[in-house]
């Protein structure tokens, strides 16, 4: 991120505040930004951060696009994805970091935590579990996607959304509404999506990248994962497992598991779907999806995780059979 001489002076401190207008004020007043999201970004995290960062560039701001992890393969063709770097080396003390789709700074990564005192933070998020770590926060758990929050910010700024920005924001909305299939697809969601399409977003491109761009080895992995399917509570709770052995056998990684939990969730009669991905010996990443009856954050929150009512996650340590029993018990108690 090249720094013009005019921007070398420290920027003024950010006054603590919350809400849409507070974010708009920071964007108007400041010049240098780092735009980021949680590690292992999916469509909303990346779409929101790329969309916002792209608009900031169009406003003449200095922008560093950062994520601790590489952009997933299916999202690399999106506009500005090639600008994302995995180090904060070009960020300077006093820069404003806008964290999208992430309510805990720890999830941004260790490098950001190590340099926390260097920056001033703004948080845009729609997770009910957001911790409010930033000086300025705009958090709306009722919003269908963080990309929708970015859309509101740009509308309030009066910024004319370009086709590149619109495509990224549509990616976020389509991702977190399950292509408008989830209950969070509100009239505002459809109205924003329609406006983004009018401004040049391509629904065919977005949907093809998100849903129809699998590698062959992804399907081989899916076959193994579905073979682990286990049902309990009269079929209302379903688990699938992704082991390191499965990854090794198919030449895949965690990136290829995106959306796998939606397969057991789609079974008629299922109220809670659980995907357990092996991170290491007796260490599991748990992804939870609900169909409306159960608040999955009541399960993930017990393990210091979080998310949304119908989509949340956490990490749990223990033997696989022990972890399954614990998750089953918590889910069944909520039915």
DOGULUM-255851 format. One record per residue (C-alpha): x, y, z; residue number from 0. Coordinates in steps of 0.5 Angstrom, whole numbers, plus 2048, in hexadecimal, padded with zeros to 3 digits. Each point is the difference from the previous one (the first is absolute). Layout:
BEGIN
<rec east="X" north="Y" up="Z" num="NUM"/>
...
//
This chain:
BEGIN
<rec east="800" north="800" up="800" num="0"/>
<rec east="804" north="806" up="7FE" num="1"/>
<rec east="800" north="806" up="804" num="2"/>
<rec east="7FF" north="807" up="7FD" num="3"/>
<rec east="804" north="805" up="804" num="4"/>
<rec east="7FA" north="804" up="801" num="5"/>
<rec east="7FE" north="7FA" up="804" num="6"/>
<rec east="806" north="7FF" up="805" num="7"/>
<rec east="7FD" north="804" up="806" num="8"/>
<rec east="7FC" north="7FB" up="805" num="9"/>
<rec east="7F9" north="800" up="7FF" num="10"/>
<rec east="7FB" north="803" up="806" num="11"/>
<rec east="7FE" north="7FB" up="805" num="12"/>
<rec east="7F9" north="7FD" up="7FF" num="13"/>
<rec east="7FB" north="802" up="805" num="14"/>
<rec east="7FC" north="7FA" up="802" num="15"/>
<rec east="7F9" north="7FF" up="7FD" num="16"/>
<rec east="7FB" north="7FB" up="7FD" num="17"/>
<rec east="7FC" north="800" up="7FA" num="18"/>
<rec east="7FF" north="801" up="7F9" num="19"/>
<rec east="802" north="808" up="801" num="20"/>
<rec east="806" north="7FF" up="804" num="21"/>
<rec east="803" north="7FB" up="7FA" num="22"/>
<rec east="7FE" north="805" up="7FB" num="23"/>
<rec east="804" north="806" up="804" num="24"/>
<rec east="806" north="7FC" up="801" num="25"/>
<rec east="800" north="7FE" up="7F8" num="26"/>
<rec east="7FF" north="807" up="7FF" num="27"/>
<rec east="806" north="803" up="805" num="28"/>
<rec east="805" north="7FB" up="7FF" num="29"/>
<rec east="805" north="7FE" up="7FA" num="30"/>
<rec east="803" north="7FA" up="801" num="31"/>
<rec east="7FD" north="7F9" up="801" num="32"/>
<rec east="801" north="7F9" up="801" num="33"/>
<rec east="7FA" north="7FC" up="7FE" num="34"/>
<rec east="800" north="7F9" up="803" num="35"/>
<rec east="7FB" north="7FA" up="802" num="36"/>
<rec east="801" north="7F9" up="804" num="37"/>
<rec east="805" north="7FB" up="7FE" num="38"/>
<rec east="7FD" north="7FB" up="7FB" num="39"/>
<rec east="7FC" north="805" up="7FD" num="40"/>
<rec east="7F9" north="7FE" up="7FC" num="41"/>
<rec east="7FC" north="803" up="7FB" num="42"/>
<rec east="7FD" north="806" up="805" num="43"/>
<rec east="807" north="801" up="804" num="44"/>
<rec east="803" north="801" up="7F9" num="45"/>
<rec east="7FB" north="803" up="7FC" num="46"/>
<rec east="7FF" north="805" up="806" num="47"/>
<rec east="807" north="802" up="801" num="48"/>
<rec east="801" north="800" up="7F8" num="49"/>
<rec east="7FA" north="804" up="7FF" num="50"/>
<rec east="802" north="805" up="805" num="51"/>
<rec east="807" north="801" up="7FF" num="52"/>
<rec east="7FF" north="801" up="7F8" num="53"/>
<rec east="7FB" north="806" up="802" num="54"/>
<rec east="805" north="803" up="804" num="55"/>
<rec east="805" north="7FF" up="7FB" num="56"/>
<rec east="7FB" north="804" up="7FB" num="57"/>
<rec east="800" north="805" up="805" num="58"/>
<rec east="807" north="802" up="800" num="59"/>
<rec east="802" north="7FC" up="807" num="60"/>
<rec east="806" north="7FC" up="801" num="61"/>
<rec east="7FE" north="7F9" up="801" num="62"/>
<rec east="803" north="7F9" up="802" num="63"/>
<rec east="7FC" north="7FA" up="7FF" num="64"/>
<rec east="802" north="7FB" up="805" num="65"/>
<rec east="7FF" north="7F9" up="802" num="66"/>
<rec east="804" north="7FB" up="804" num="67"/>
<rec east="7FE" north="7FB" up="7FB" num="68"/>
<rec east="800" north="7FF" up="7F9" num="69"/>
<rec east="7FA" north="802" up="7FC" num="70"/>
<rec east="7FC" north="7F9" up="7FF" num="71"/>
<rec east="801" north="7FD" up="7F9" num="72"/>
<rec east="7F8" north="801" up="7FE" num="73"/>
<rec east="801" north="808" up="802" num="74"/>
<rec east="806" north="802" up="7FC" num="75"/>
<rec east="7FD" north="802" up="7FA" num="76"/>
<rec east="7FC" north="805" up="804" num="77"/>
<rec east="802" north="808" up="7FF" num="78"/>
<rec east="806" north="802" up="804" num="79"/>
<rec east="801" north="7F9" up="803" num="80"/>
<rec east="807" north="800" up="7FD" num="81"/>
<rec east="801" north="806" up="804" num="82"/>
<rec east="800" north="7FC" up="807" num="83"/>
<rec east="806" north="7FF" up="803" num="84"/>
<rec east="802" north="7FC" up="806" num="85"/>
<rec east="804" north="805" up="804" num="86"/>
<rec east="800" north="806" up="803" num="87"/>
<rec east="807" north="802" up="7FE" num="88"/>
<rec east="7FD" north="807" up="7FD" num="89"/>
<rec east="7FB" north="802" up="805" num="90"/>
<rec east="802" north="806" up="804" num="91"/>
<rec east="7FF" north="802" up="807" num="92"/>
<rec east="7FA" north="804" up="801" num="93"/>
<rec east="7FC" north="7FD" up="7FA" num="94"/>
<rec east="7F9" north="7FE" up="800" num="95"/>
<rec east="7FE" north="7F9" up="800" num="96"/>
<rec east="7F9" north="7FE" up="7FE" num="97"/>
<rec east="7FF" north="7F9" up="802" num="98"/>
<rec east="7FA" north="7FD" up="7FC" num="99"/>
<rec east="7FC" north="7FA" up="802" num="100"/>
<rec east="803" north="7FE" up="806" num="101"/>
<rec east="7FF" north="802" up="808" num="102"/>
<rec east="806" north="7FE" up="803" num="103"/>
<rec east="807" north="803" up="7FE" num="104"/>
<rec east="803" north="7F9" up="802" num="105"/>
<rec east="7FD" north="7FD" up="7FA" num="106"/>
<rec east="803" north="805" up="7FB" num="107"/>
<rec east="807" north="7FD" up="802" num="108"/>
<rec east="806" north="800" up="804" num="109"/>
<rec east="804" north="805" up="7FC" num="110"/>
<rec east="7FA" north="805" up="801" num="111"/>
<rec east="800" north="7FF" up="808" num="112"/>
<rec east="807" north="801" up="800" num="113"/>
<rec east="7FF" north="807" up="7FD" num="114"/>
<rec east="7FA" north="802" up="803" num="115"/>
<rec east="803" north="806" up="804" num="116"/>
<rec east="802" north="803" up="7F9" num="117"/>
<rec east="7F9" north="800" up="7FD" num="118"/>
<rec east="7F9" north="803" up="801" num="119"/>
<rec east="7FB" north="7FB" up="7FF" num="120"/>
<rec east="7F9" north="801" up="7FD" num="121"/>
<rec east="7FB" north="7FA" up="800" num="122"/>
<rec east="7FB" north="7FE" up="7FB" num="123"/>
<rec east="7FC" north="7F9" up="802" num="124"/>
<rec east="7F9" north="7FD" up="800" num="125"/>
<rec east="802" north="7FA" up="805" num="126"/>
<rec east="7FC" north="800" up="806" num="127"/>
<rec east="806" north="7FE" up="804" num="128"/>
<rec east="804" north="806" up="7FE" num="129"/>
<rec east="805" north="803" up="806" num="130"/>
<rec east="800" north="807" up="7FE" num="131"/>
<rec east="808" north="800" up="800" num="132"/>
<rec east="800" north="807" up="7FC" num="133"/>
<rec east="800" north="807" up="801" num="134"/>
<rec east="7FB" north="801" up="7FB" num="135"/>
<rec east="7FB" north="7FA" up="7FF" num="136"/>
<rec east="7FA" north="7FF" up="7FB" num="137"/>
<rec east="7FD" north="7F9" up="802" num="138"/>
<rec east="7F9" north="7FE" up="7FE" num="139"/>
<rec east="7FE" north="7F9" up="801" num="140"/>
<rec east="7FA" north="801" up="7FC" num="141"/>
<rec east="803" north="801" up="7FA" num="142"/>
<rec east="801" north="7FA" up="7FB" num="143"/>
<rec east="807" north="802" up="7FF" num="144"/>
<rec east="806" north="804" up="801" num="145"/>
<rec east="800" north="802" up="7F9" num="146"/>
<rec east="7F9" north="803" up="801" num="147"/>
<rec east="803" north="804" up="806" num="148"/>
<rec east="806" north="803" up="7FB" num="149"/>
<rec east="7FA" north="801" up="7FB" num="150"/>
<rec east="7FD" north="805" up="805" num="151"/>
<rec east="806" north="803" up="801" num="152"/>
<rec east="801" north="802" up="7F9" num="153"/>
<rec east="7F9" north="802" up="7FF" num="154"/>
<rec east="801" north="805" up="806" num="155"/>
<rec east="806" north="802" up="7FD" num="156"/>
<rec east="7FD" north="802" up="7FA" num="157"/>
<rec east="805" north="7FC" up="7FC" num="158"/>
<rec east="7FE" north="7FD" up="7F9" num="159"/>
<rec east="801" north="7F9" up="800" num="160"/>
<rec east="804" north="7FD" up="7FB" num="161"/>
<rec east="7FF" north="7F9" up="7FC" num="162"/>
<rec east="807" north="7FD" up="804" num="163"/>
<rec east="7FD" north="803" up="807" num="164"/>
<rec east="7F9" north="7FD" up="7FE" num="165"/>
<rec east="803" north="7F9" up="7FE" num="166"/>
<rec east="803" north="7FF" up="807" num="167"/>
<rec east="7FB" north="803" up="804" num="168"/>
<rec east="7FB" north="7FB" up="7FC" num="169"/>
<rec east="805" north="7FA" up="802" num="170"/>
<rec east="7FF" north="802" up="807" num="171"/>
<rec east="7F8" north="800" up="800" num="172"/>
<rec east="800" north="7FA" up="7FC" num="173"/>
<rec east="804" north="7FC" up="804" num="174"/>
<rec east="7FD" north="802" up="807" num="175"/>
<rec east="7F9" north="7FF" up="7FE" num="176"/>
<rec east="801" north="7F9" up="7FC" num="177"/>
<rec east="7FF" north="803" up="7FA" num="178"/>
<rec east="7F9" north="803" up="803" num="179"/>
<rec east="7FE" north="7FA" up="803" num="180"/>
<rec east="801" north="802" up="807" num="181"/>
<rec east="7FB" north="803" up="805" num="182"/>
<rec east="805" north="806" up="800" num="183"/>
<rec east="7FE" north="802" up="7F9" num="184"/>
<rec east="7FC" north="806" up="801" num="185"/>
<rec east="7FD" north="805" up="7FC" num="186"/>
<rec east="806" north="805" up="801" num="187"/>
<rec east="804" north="7FA" up="7FE" num="188"/>
<rec east="7FD" north="7FF" up="7F9" num="189"/>
<rec east="7FF" north="808" up="7FF" num="190"/>
<rec east="808" north="800" up="801" num="191"/>
<rec east="801" north="7FB" up="7FC" num="192"/>
<rec east="7FC" north="802" up="7FA" num="193"/>
<rec east="803" north="807" up="801" num="194"/>
<rec east="807" north="7FD" up="7FF" num="195"/>
<rec east="7FE" north="7FC" up="7FA" num="196"/>
<rec east="7FE" north="807" up="7FD" num="197"/>
<rec east="807" north="802" up="801" num="198"/>
<rec east="803" north="7FB" up="7FD" num="199"/>
<rec east="801" north="7FA" up="804" num="200"/>
<rec east="7FF" north="7F9" up="7FD" num="201"/>
<rec east="7FC" north="7FB" up="803" num="202"/>
<rec east="802" north="7FB" up="7FB" num="203"/>
<rec east="807" north="801" up="802" num="204"/>
<rec east="7FF" north="800" up="807" num="205"/>
<rec east="7FC" north="7FA" up="801" num="206"/>
<rec east="805" north="7FC" up="7FB" num="207"/>
<rec east="806" north="801" up="804" num="208"/>
<rec east="7FC" north="7FF" up="807" num="209"/>
<rec east="7FC" north="7FA" up="7FE" num="210"/>
<rec east="803" north="7FD" up="7F9" num="211"/>
<rec east="807" north="800" up="801" num="212"/>
<rec east="802" north="7FA" up="803" num="213"/>
<rec east="807" north="7FC" up="7FF" num="214"/>
<rec east="7FF" north="7F8" up="7FF" num="215"/>
<rec east="803" north="7FF" up="806" num="216"/>
<rec east="7FB" north="804" up="804" num="217"/>
<rec east="7FB" north="7FB" up="7FE" num="218"/>
<rec east="804" north="7FA" up="802" num="219"/>
<rec east="801" north="803" up="807" num="220"/>
<rec east="7F9" north="801" up="800" num="221"/>
<rec east="7FE" north="7F9" up="7FF" num="222"/>
<rec east="805" north="7FE" up="806" num="223"/>
<rec east="7FD" north="805" up="804" num="224"/>
<rec east="7F8" north="7FE" up="7FF" num="225"/>
<rec east="802" north="7F9" up="801" num="226"/>
<rec east="802" north="802" up="807" num="227"/>
<rec east="7F8" north="803" up="801" num="228"/>
<rec east="7FD" north="7FE" up="807" num="229"/>
<rec east="7F9" north="802" up="802" num="230"/>
<rec east="7FD" north="800" up="807" num="231"/>
<rec east="7FA" north="803" up="804" num="232"/>
<rec east="7FC" north="7FD" up="7FB" num="233"/>
<rec east="803" north="803" up="7FA" num="234"/>
<rec east="800" north="807" up="803" num="235"/>
<rec east="808" north="800" up="801" num="236"/>
<rec east="805" north="7FE" up="7FB" num="237"/>
<rec east="807" north="800" up="800" num="238"/>
<rec east="806" north="7FF" up="7FA" num="239"/>
<rec east="807" north="800" up="802" num="240"/>
<rec east="806" north="802" up="7FC" num="241"/>
<rec east="806" north="7FD" up="802" num="242"/>
<rec east="808" north="802" up="7FE" num="243"/>
<rec east="800" north="7F9" up="7FD" num="244"/>
<rec east="7FA" north="802" up="7FB" num="245"/>
<rec east="804" north="806" up="7FE" num="246"/>
<rec east="806" north="7FC" up="7FF" num="247"/>
<rec east="7FD" north="7FB" up="7FC" num="248"/>
<rec east="7FD" north="805" up="7FB" num="249"/>
<rec east="805" north="805" up="800" num="250"/>
<rec east="7FB" north="805" up="803" num="251"/>
<rec east="801" north="806" up="805" num="252"/>
<rec east="7FB" north="803" up="805" num="253"/>
<rec east="7FE" north="805" up="7FA" num="254"/>
<rec east="7FD" north="7FA" up="7FD" num="255"/>
<rec east="7FB" north="7FF" up="805" num="256"/>
<rec east="7FC" north="807" up="7FF" num="257"/>
<rec east="7F8" north="7FE" up="800" num="258"/>
<rec east="801" north="7F9" up="802" num="259"/>
<rec east="7FC" north="801" up="806" num="260"/>
<rec east="7FA" north="802" up="7FC" num="261"/>
<rec east="7FF" north="7F9" up="7FD" num="262"/>
<rec east="7FE" north="7FD" up="807" num="263"/>
<rec east="7FC" north="806" up="801" num="264"/>
<rec east="7FC" north="7FF" up="7FA" num="265"/>
<rec east="7FD" north="7F9" up="802" num="266"/>
<rec east="7F9" north="801" up="802" num="267"/>
<rec east="7FE" north="800" up="807" num="268"/>
<rec east="807" north="802" up="802" num="269"/>
<rec east="801" north="806" up="805" num="270"/>
<rec east="807" north="800" up="802" num="271"/>
<rec east="806" north="7FE" up="7FB" num="272"/>
<rec east="807" north="7FF" up="803" num="273"/>
<rec east="806" north="800" up="7FC" num="274"/>
<rec east="806" north="7FE" up="804" num="275"/>
<rec east="807" north="801" up="7FC" num="276"/>
<rec east="806" north="7FE" up="804" num="277"/>
<rec east="805" north="805" up="801" num="278"/>
<rec east="805" north="7FB" up="804" num="279"/>
<rec east="800" north="7FB" up="805" num="280"/>
<rec east="7FA" north="800" up="804" num="281"/>
<rec east="7FF" north="807" up="7FD" num="282"/>
<rec east="7FA" north="802" up="7FC" num="283"/>
<rec east="7FD" north="806" up="7FC" num="284"/>
<rec east="7F8" north="7FF" up="801" num="285"/>
<rec east="7FB" north="804" up="7FB" num="286"/>
<rec east="7F9" north="800" up="802" num="287"/>
<rec east="7FA" north="801" up="7FB" num="288"/>
<rec east="7F9" north="801" up="803" num="289"/>
<rec east="7F9" north="800" up="7FC" num="290"/>
<rec east="7FD" north="805" up="805" num="291"/>
<rec east="7FE" north="7FC" up="806" num="292"/>
<rec east="806" north="800" up="804" num="293"/>
<rec east="805" north="806" up="801" num="294"/>
<rec east="807" north="7FD" up="7FE" num="295"/>
<rec east="803" north="805" up="804" num="296"/>
<rec east="7FE" north="7FD" up="806" num="297"/>
<rec east="804" north="7FA" up="7FE" num="298"/>
<rec east="806" north="804" up="7FE" num="299"/>
<rec east="800" north="805" up="805" num="300"/>
<rec east="801" north="7FB" up="805" num="301"/>
<rec east="807" north="7FF" up="7FD" num="302"/>
<rec east="802" north="807" up="7FF" num="303"/>
<rec east="7FE" north="800" up="7F9" num="304"/>
<rec east="7FA" north="804" up="7FD" num="305"/>
<rec east="7FD" north="802" up="7F9" num="306"/>
<rec east="7F8" north="800" up="7FF" num="307"/>
<rec east="7FA" north="7FD" up="802" num="308"/>
<rec east="800" north="7FB" up="7FA" num="309"/>
<rec east="808" north="800" up="7FE" num="310"/>
<rec east="805" north="800" up="806" num="311"/>
<rec east="807" north="7FD" up="801" num="312"/>
<rec east="805" north="7FE" up="806" num="313"/>
<rec east="806" north="7FC" up="801" num="314"/>
<rec east="7FF" north="7FA" up="805" num="315"/>
<rec east="806" north="7FB" up="803" num="316"/>
<rec east="7FF" north="7F9" up="802" num="317"/>
<rec east="7FF" north="7F9" up="7FC" num="318"/>
<rec east="7FB" north="800" up="7FB" num="319"/>
<rec east="7FB" north="7FC" up="803" num="320"/>
<rec east="800" north="804" up="806" num="321"/>
<rec east="7FF" north="807" up="7FC" num="322"/>
<rec east="7FA" north="7FD" up="7FC" num="323"/>
<rec east="7FD" north="7FE" up="807" num="324"/>
<rec east="801" north="807" up="803" num="325"/>
<rec east="7FD" north="803" up="7F9" num="326"/>
<rec east="7FA" north="7FB" up="800" num="327"/>
<rec east="7FF" north="801" up="807" num="328"/>
<rec east="800" north="808" up="7FF" num="329"/>
<rec east="7FC" north="800" up="7FA" num="330"/>
<rec east="7FB" north="7FB" up="802" num="331"/>
<rec east="7FE" north="804" up="807" num="332"/>
<rec east="7FF" north="806" up="7FB" num="333"/>
<rec east="7FB" north="7FC" up="7FC" num="334"/>
//
